[in-house]
Amino acid sequence: MFDPLSYRPTGRVAVRIVAAIALVSVATGILSILTDPTLEAAGPLADLQATAEFSGTVVGFALLVAAWGMRRGYRIAYLTAGALVLLAAAHGVVQLRLLSVPLIVLSIGGLAVLALTSTRFTRSSRLDLSPTQFGSFVAIVGVFCYGVAGAYTLRNGFAELETVVDAVYFTLATASTVGYGDIHPTTEAARLFAVSLLLLGPTTVAVAVGSLFGPAIETRLARTGRRVTNHHPSDTDRVAVLGLDEITVAAVERLADRTAVTVTVAASDEKRLQGLPDSVEGVVGEPTADETLERVDLGACDAVVLAASEEPALASVARATTDARVIAIAGGSTAPDLEGRADAVIDPLAVAADATTAATLGESDAAAQSSASAASHSG
């Protein structure tokens, strides 16, 4: 019998409800712009109401990004989603429209689901920027601040520029070379400033994009090249194992017997790694840590085996890092949550139960029976 008090939603449910809130927030924001409010506000509340009409759409798109991060198990994405869902609910209230009611209700429900799935999102996220990347980021921020401060200071030399918001609008439109022309310089000093912003803006953005995303693209291409170079059609050449428990230790020992297979194991327990066969390469570190994954080099692997019962987030980590086959070993309530995040999910208890049943009933091919039930999900 279903007990609502003991029910705990899975991580997939949390991701889906955050995505649903995002879409409803976008739709509500667009409809709010096109329709009149049920209650017309006045004064500062009217300004807040007008702002919420378009900012609700921005919150919706931000929630989609957060849902993407949650899909990969990031803790920071989960925390960000919680704050944005609360903000989406506040937008629904401020908009003062009947069409905002679904957004408010869905957001309240989403907060409850997020509170119940806190332990599902544990992957840490580190932002490691090189000096060049950090400098590019600082340059973008610097040019933006220069544009806003300069435009506002010289506002008397511009037509239709009166507030800081106008200065932000002019800076973004000019630096991005869009240039709508509604705000334009009328004095020589303002024109010279606009020219400087036109030169600095596109140049800084181009350099920053190259330095921030270039290394990631190069790494991806290098991994693809290694996989093409090392690939043999008939064999699995390299296997990575993330996390160690009793089942994965046995699997590693069997894999090590296959001389054509190179096995790399990542685990935080150094003693367990020392007990593995000599042919197995051990990497000491948390399997979900970015540094550990870099040392294992999942991009060069043909298959990845996960001790998902101990670390459910490993499936999201592996799927986001490599295109190799992902095999998760998990049982009980963890197994259903891994559907779609692994090519195969093996439930050891189910395998043992099926093999026992087959042997008890005298079926001749017990191994086939257990193999059929081993992959509770196969991609």
C-alpha positions in Angstrom: 0.0 0.0 0.0 1.3 3.4 -1.0 2.3 5.6 2.0 2.5 9.3 1.1 4.4 10.1 4.3 7.2 7.7 3.4 7.4 8.6 -0.2 10.7 10.2 -1.3 10.8 11.6 -4.9 13.8 10.7 -7.1 16.3 13.1 -8.6 14.6 12.7 -12.0 11.3 14.0 -10.5 13.1 17.0 -9.1 14.7 17.8 -12.4 11.5 17.5 -14.3 9.5 19.7 -11.9 12.2 22.4 -12.1 12.0 22.2 -15.9 8.2 22.4 -15.7 8.4 25.5 -13.5 10.8 27.0 -15.9 8.5 26.6 -18.9 5.5 27.8 -16.9 7.5 30.9 -15.8 8.5 31.7 -19.4 4.9 31.3 -20.6 3.5 33.3 -17.7 6.0 36.1 -18.3 5.1 36.4 -22.0 1.3 36.3 -21.3 1.7 38.9 -18.6 3.2 41.3 -21.2 0.3 40.7 -23.5 -2.5 41.0 -20.9 -3.7 43.4 -18.3 -3.3 42.6 -14.6 -6.4 41.5 -12.5 -5.4 44.1 -9.9 -3.8 47.3 -11.2 -1.1 48.5 -8.8 0.1 52.1 -8.3 3.3 53.8 -7.3 6.4 51.7 -6.6 4.3 48.5 -6.7 3.3 49.3 -10.2 7.0 49.6 -11.3 7.7 46.3 -9.5 4.7 44.7 -11.3 5.9 46.0 -14.7 9.4 44.6 -14.0 8.1 41.2 -13.0 6.3 40.9 -16.4 9.5 40.5 -18.3 11.9 39.3 -15.6 9.7 36.3 -15.0 10.7 35.1 -18.4 14.4 35.6 -17.6 13.9 33.5 -14.4 12.4 30.8 -16.4 15.4 30.5 -18.8 17.7 30.5 -15.7 15.7 27.6 -14.3 16.3 25.6 -17.5 20.0 26.1 -17.0 19.7 25.0 -13.4 17.7 21.9 -14.4 20.5 21.0 -16.8 23.0 21.2 -14.0 20.8 19.1 -11.7 20.6 16.5 -14.4 24.3 16.0 -13.9 24.1 15.9 -10.1 25.6 19.3 -9.4 25.0 20.6 -5.8 25.3 24.2 -6.9 22.7 23.7 -9.6 20.3 22.3 -7.0 20.8 25.2 -4.6 20.4 27.7 -7.5 17.2 26.0 -8.6 15.8 26.4 -5.1 16.4 30.1 -5.0 15.0 30.6 -8.5 11.9 28.6 -7.8 11.3 30.8 -4.8 11.8 33.8 -7.0 9.4 32.4 -9.6 6.7 32.1 -6.9 7.3 35.7 -5.9 7.0 36.8 -9.5 3.7 35.0 -9.7 2.4 36.9 -6.7 3.7 40.3 -7.8 2.2 40.0 -11.3 -1.3 40.0 -9.8 -2.9 38.0 -12.5 -5.1 34.9 -12.4 -2.9 33.3 -15.0 0.0 33.4 -12.5 -1.8 31.1 -10.1 -0.5 27.8 -11.8 3.0 29.2 -11.5 2.6 29.9 -7.8 1.1 26.5 -7.0 3.7 24.6 -9.1 6.5 26.6 -7.5 5.3 25.8 -3.9 5.1 22.1 -4.9 8.6 22.3 -6.5 10.1 23.7 -3.3 8.6 20.7 -1.4 10.1 18.3 -3.9 13.5 20.0 -3.8 13.5 19.8 0.0 12.9 16.0 -0.2 15.6 15.4 -2.8 18.5 17.4 -1.2 20.7 14.3 -0.9 20.3 13.4 -4.6 22.6 16.2 -5.7 26.0 15.9 -4.3 28.5 16.4 -7.1 30.9 19.3 -6.4 31.6 21.9 -9.0 34.9 23.7 -9.1 35.7 26.7 -11.4 39.3 26.4 -12.3 40.3 29.3 -14.5 43.7 29.8 -16.1 45.3 33.3 -15.7 44.3 34.1 -19.3 40.6 33.0 -18.7 40.5 35.0 -15.5 41.9 38.0 -17.2 39.3 37.7 -20.0 36.5 37.5 -17.5 37.8 40.6 -15.7 38.1 42.4 -19.0 34.4 41.8 -19.9 33.3 43.0 -16.5 35.7 46.0 -16.8 34.4 47.0 -20.2 30.8 46.7 -19.0 31.5 48.9 -16.0 33.4 51.4 -18.1 30.5 51.6 -20.5 27.8 52.1 -17.9 29.8 54.6 -15.8 30.9 56.6 -18.8 27.5 56.7 -20.5 25.8 57.8 -17.3 28.5 60.5 -16.6 28.1 61.9 -20.1 24.3 61.5 -20.1 23.9 65.2 -21.0 25.7 64.5 -24.2 23.2 61.7 -25.2 19.7 61.9 -26.5 17.2 59.8 -24.4 19.7 58.7 -21.8 18.7 59.7 -18.3 19.0 56.8 -15.9 21.4 54.0 -15.0 19.1 51.5 -16.7 19.4 53.7 -19.9 23.2 53.5 -19.5 23.2 49.7 -19.2 20.9 49.5 -22.3 23.2 51.7 -24.3 26.3 49.9 -23.3 24.9 46.4 -24.2 23.5 47.6 -27.5 26.7 49.4 -28.5 29.2 46.8 -27.3 27.3 44.1 -29.0 27.2 46.2 -32.2 23.4 46.0 -32.4 23.0 49.8 -32.0 19.3 50.5 -32.2 19.9 54.2 -32.5 17.2 55.4 -30.0 20.0 56.5 -27.6 22.7 58.3 -29.6 25.5 60.9 -28.8 24.9 64.6 -29.5 28.2 66.0 -28.4 31.8 65.4 -29.5 32.8 63.9 -26.2 29.9 61.5 -26.2 30.7 60.4 -29.8 34.3 59.7 -28.9 33.1 57.7 -25.9 30.8 55.7 -28.1 33.6 55.0 -30.6 35.8 53.7 -27.7 33.0 51.4 -26.6 32.5 50.1 -30.1 36.2 49.2 -30.3 36.5 47.7 -26.8 33.3 45.8 -26.7 33.4 43.3 -29.6 37.2 42.9 -29.3 37.0 41.9 -25.6 34.0 39.6 -26.1 35.8 37.8 -29.0 39.0 37.3 -27.1 37.1 36.2 -23.9 35.0 33.6 -25.8 38.2 32.1 -27.4 40.0 31.9 -24.1 37.1 30.5 -22.1 35.7 28.0 -24.5 38.8 27.2 -26.7 40.5 24.8 -24.1 37.2 22.9 -23.6 36.8 22.4 -27.4 40.4 21.3 -27.8 40.1 18.8 -24.9 37.0 17.3 -26.5 38.6 17.0 -29.9 41.7 15.4 -28.3 39.6 12.8 -26.5 37.7 12.0 -29.7 41.0 11.6 -31.6 42.4 9.2 -28.9 39.3 7.1 -29.1 39.5 6.9 -32.9 43.2 6.0 -32.8 42.9 3.4 -30.0 39.6 1.8 -31.2 39.6 -1.9 -32.2 36.2 -3.1 -33.7 36.2 -6.4 -31.9 37.5 -5.6 -28.4 36.8 -3.3 -25.5 40.3 -1.8 -24.9 39.9 0.3 -21.9 37.5 0.2 -18.9 37.2 2.6 -16.1 35.6 1.6 -12.8 34.4 4.4 -10.5 34.0 3.5 -6.8 34.6 0.1 -5.1 32.2 -2.2 -3.3 32.1 -6.0 -3.1 30.4 -6.4 -6.5 32.8 -4.0 -8.4 35.8 -5.6 -6.8 34.8 -9.0 -8.2 34.0 -7.4 -11.6 37.5 -5.8 -11.6 39.2 -9.1 -10.9 37.3 -10.8 -13.7 38.1 -7.9 -16.1 41.8 -8.1 -15.1 41.8 -11.7 -16.3 41.1 -10.5 -19.8 44.6 -9.6 -21.1 43.2 -7.4 -23.9 41.5 -5.1 -21.4 43.2 -2.2 -19.6 41.3 -1.5 -16.3 41.6 1.8 -14.3 39.9 2.0 -10.9 39.2 5.2 -9.1 38.2 5.0 -5.4 38.8 7.0 -2.2 39.8 3.8 -0.2 43.5 3.3 -0.9 43.7 0.0 1.0 41.0 -1.5 -1.3 42.9 -0.3 -4.4 46.1 -2.0 -3.1 44.3 -5.3 -2.9 43.4 -5.4 -6.6 45.4 -7.3 -9.2 48.8 -5.8 -10.2 47.6 -5.2 -13.8 44.9 -2.8 -12.6 45.8 0.9 -12.5 44.5 2.5 -9.3 43.6 6.2 -8.9 43.1 7.4 -5.3 40.4 10.1 -5.0 36.7 10.8 -4.7 35.2 9.3 -7.9 32.9 12.4 -8.4 35.8 14.9 -8.1 36.8 16.6 -11.4 40.5 16.0 -10.6 40.0 12.3 -10.2 38.0 12.1 -13.5 40.8 13.9 -15.3 43.3 11.4 -14.1 41.1 8.5 -15.1 40.5 10.1 -18.5 37.0 8.8 -19.2 37.0 10.3 -22.7 39.5 7.6 -23.8 37.5 4.7 -22.3 35.3 2.3 -24.1 33.2 1.4 -21.1 32.6 2.8 -17.6 31.5 0.6 -14.6 29.9 2.5 -11.6 29.4 1.5 -8.0 26.1 3.4 -8.2 24.7 1.9 -5.0 27.2 3.9 -3.0 27.3 7.0 -5.3 24.1 7.5 -7.3 25.5 10.8 -8.7 28.2 8.8 -10.5 25.9 8.0 -13.4 25.2 11.7 -14.2 29.0 12.4 -13.8 30.0 9.7 -16.2 27.3 10.5 -18.8 28.3 14.1 -18.8 32.0 13.3 -19.2 32.1 10.5 -21.8 30.3 8.8 -24.7 31.4 5.3 -23.6 29.0 2.6 -22.5 28.0 3.2 -18.9 27.2 0.2 -16.7 25.8 1.0 -13.2 25.7 -1.6 -10.4 22.8 -0.6 -8.1 19.9 -2.2 -6.4 16.7 -1.4 -4.5 15.3 2.2 -4.8 18.5 3.4 -6.5 18.1 1.4 -9.7 14.9 3.1 -11.1 16.5 6.5 -10.6 19.3 5.6 -12.9 17.1 4.9 -15.9 18.2 7.1 -18.8 21.6 7.9 -17.2 23.2 4.5 -17.8 23.2 2.1 -20.7 22.7 -0.8 -18.4 21.6 -1.0 -14.7 22.5 -4.2 -12.9 20.7 -5.2 -9.7 22.8 -7.8 -8.0 19.9 -9.0 -5.8 17.6 -9.4 -8.8 20.3 -11.4 -10.6 20.8 -13.7 -7.5 17.0 -14.2 -7.1 16.5 -15.1 -10.7 19.4 -17.5 -10.8 18.1 -19.2 -7.6 14.6 -19.4 -9.0 15.9 -21.0 -12.2 18.1 -23.5 -10.3 15.2 -24.4 -8.0 12.8 -25.0 -10.8 15.4 -27.2 -12.6 15.8 -24.9 -15.6 18.8 -25.9 -17.6 20.1 -22.4 -18.6 20.2 -20.6 -15.2 22.9 -18.3 -16.5 20.8 -17.1 -19.3 17.9 -16.4 -16.9 20.2 -14.3 -14.6 21.7 -12.5 -17.6 18.3 -11.5 -18.9 17.3 -10.0 -15.6 20.7 -8.3 -14.9 20.0 -5.4 -17.2 16.9 -3.8 -15.7 17.5 -1.0 -18.1 19.4 -1.2 -21.3 20.1 1.8 -23.6 
